[in-house]
Amino acid sequence: MTEPELSALRERAEHGDTSATDELIELATEQDNMDELRRLADQGNTTAAEQLAELTAE
């Protein structure tokens, strides 16, 4: 995914698009991107928090 596509996905997620949020979580998990998961978890997303916990436990 290109940076402009990722930025657009983040923007959609920030505007309440749950599909975009789910896709961000999936991408971040696949890429072991803890910063992205932490950002989403800090915004209150429990799925991102769970994925972050799983990755840090490994």
Residue pairs with C-beta under 8 A, 6 or more apart in sequence:
1 9
1 27
6 27
9 20
9 23
9 24
10 20
10 24
12 19
12 20
13 20
13 21
13 24
13 40
21 40
21 45
22 47
24 36
24 40
25 37
25 40
25 45
25 47
25 48
25 51
27 33
27 36
28 34
28 36
28 37
28 40
28 48
28 51
29 37
29 51
29 55
32 55
34 52
34 55
34 56
37 48
37 49
37 51
37 52
37 55
38 48
38 52
40 48
41 48
41 49
41 52
